[in-house]
């Protein structure tokens, strides 16, 4: 039993920078086809179904995961482990023969160790401020499946909604996120100026989703803003978990940006003129509120200020290296101001909440 990690998803300018520095991640094909899915405002979740033998079907164990840990009802995340426990029998109905057939197509002769359904646990009482947070129940919205096999280090990665539906047993309050709109093609060999037309199209799509989340409206009849879009590489040569980790990117609407950049998608990072301006740039309400959810169980409590500041500084250091570099600053120079501003924000919330 082990935790299967969901890859970190970067902003577009970070992906572009990585491709320029490590062109092999494009597998010598700089034109990458993408399709987007609505980014829901909830918490990352996974149902992992572990096969303990090679029966047909095998003896199965059903596990609940957060982004960082295997959960149980004593160590839960917004009630997800409790829900997985309630629906365990449903999950054991996974279409195992199709899982095995798919695994064998990718890695001939392999044995399936587990299948992981990744999605967003969202809805009533989980986060706030978007359309999905206004529905009357909690749901799991799936965006990917990973199949862990014995003959390959990285899991087999599947994002096609039609294929995910083929694996999925009937589980209450479980949905598969569809692709949005048409494909877009991004040529990473192009200059920043040459990419502007494509970038503008993506920003228009993000603005439309932020104005009204189309998936939530069509499925639940609830109108409200959307968080943004995640773009998945779908070219056949760029299929798989490694390419997803290297080439996928997220584009958040104005109200959910974790960096105060001018547009959801930019070819270059924002530049801060000073240490103070850098802290202001990267400590948006969206990032700070995410820290409260991830590190403090959504609570404002003086006993939790240490974990909160620790989460925020770690997240900024990990996610904002491009902004640091573009601004001619180092983490050592800015870390004190980032910590102080995060602390001030959290203490203000304690006093006013």
Secondary structure, DSSP 8 states (H G I E B T S, - for coil): ---------B-HHHHHHHHHH-GGGGTT--EEEEEEEEE-SSEEEEEEEEE-S--SS--EEEEEE-SSSEEBTTB-STTHHHHHHHTHHHHTT--HHHHHHHHHHHSTT--EEEEEEEEEEEETTBS-SSGGGGSSSEEEEEEEEEEEETT-SS-EEE--HHHHHHH----TTEEE---EEEEEEEETTS-HHHHHHHHHHHHHHHHHHHHS-HHHHHHH-------EEEEEE-SGGG-SHHHHHHH-EEEE-GGG-SS--SSSS-SS----SSHHHHHHHH--HHHHHHHHHHHHTT---GGGHHHHHHHHHHHHHHH-HHHHHHTT--HHHHHHHHHHHHHHHHHHHHHH-
